[in-house]
Amino acid sequence: MWTKEIVPSIKNSIQKELLAASNTSDTNVESEIVFCDIGSGVGNICLQVLAETNCKKTVGVEIIPSRHKAAQTAFANAQKMFPSIYRGKNALWVEKDLVQCASTLKKEGVNVLFLTPGCSMTI
C-alpha cells in the first residue's frame, strides 16, 4: 500500500535528537504519532495508517457531511470486521473546516498533518 512510502516520511519527521536521547524504537515512534488527514473524505487514509502502523489515533478533517458520515461508518465497520487490527486504536472524525478545528487538533495532540492530494485550501 502507499503507506509503505508515507510511514518512513512520518518517522523521519520526528526529531532525531529526541529519538537518540530517549533510545526510542521505531515502534514507539509510531505509537506516539497522532496523524491528521486534512480533507479525509471517507476515511481511507486514516484507516490505512491505523491498520498498517502502530499509530494509536488518527484525526480526519472533512467538511462534506456525507463523506464525514461515511468515514464514521467505515471505522465502525472496520472495528467489527477486524477487531485484532483496530483494538486499542481510535479514529476521530471532525466535520469542520480546518480553520475552525485548530483547537480540536491541538487538544487531540496532532503531530503529523497530511493534506490529501487534490484537496484545495483557501486561506
N, C-alpha and C positions, 0 to 999 in steps of 0.2 A: 504494500500500500504506500501511498505518498508519505505517510508518517515516518517511514524509514529514512526519508530525506530530511523531514522537518525536525524530528526529535533531536538529532545531533546539533542542529542550529539552536534549538531551545537550550540544550545543555551548555553550549558554548556561550550563551547569553548570560549565564550566571557568572558572577565574579570569580575568576580563577584564584585570586588571593584567598577568598573565603573558603573555597574548596581545599586549598593547600593547608590553610591554617587549622581547619576543623577536621582534616583527614576524612572527608565525606566521600562516599562511593557514588557512582552514577545512579544507582537505585535510589539512594537517599535524596539526591538532587531532584530526580523526577518526582519523588513523593512530596517535595516541598513546592513544586510548581502549582500555581493556580492560573490555569490557562483561560484566556478570554478570546472568543471569536466575535469580532465586530461584523455584523451582517451575517449572522449564523444560520439564517434560512431555517431549514427543517432539522437542523442539529447534527448533520452527518459528521462534521469535523470534530465537534466536541465529543461525540460518542466514540469516534475512532481514537482520539487521544486517550480517553479513559480506558478503552479496550486494549490498546497496544502499548501503553506505558504504565508506570507506577504512579502517575499523576492521580491524586485523590479527588480533585474538584476542578470542574470547568464552569465557565460562565458564558452563556450565549446571549448576545445582544441582537435583537431583531425587532424592527418597528412594524412589520406587516403582521397583523393579528392572526391570519390563517397559518402562516409559517411558524409563528410563536407557538400556537396551539399544537401544530404537528410535531414540533420538537419535544414538547412536553409528553405527548403521546408516545413518540418514538423512544424516549428514555424509559418511560414506564414499561413499555413492551420489552425493551432490551433487558431491563432488570428481571422481568418474569421469564424470558426465554433463555437468558444467560446469567443466572444468578452468581455463578462462581467468578465470572469476569467482572461484574459490576458491584459485587458485595463490598461495602465499605467505601463506595465511591459516590460522588454527588454531582449532579448537573443542575445548575441554577439557570433559569431562563428569564431574561429581562425584556419586557415588551416596552421599550422606550428608545428614544434617540440617544446616541452616545453622549451628547452634551448633557442630557437630562439624567443620566445614570452614573455620572462620575463618582458621586458619594457612595453609591452601592458598590461599585468596583473597588473603591478604596476599602470599604468595610469588609468586603469578601477577601481582601488580601491579594487581588490580582497582581501577578508579577510578570506575566507574559501576555502580550497583546498580538493578535493575529487579525489582519484585515483581509477578509475574503476577496480574492481577485474578482474584479468586476463590480465590487461594492463602491458606490460613489459617495463622497462626503463633501459637503459644502460648509465651510467654516467662515 
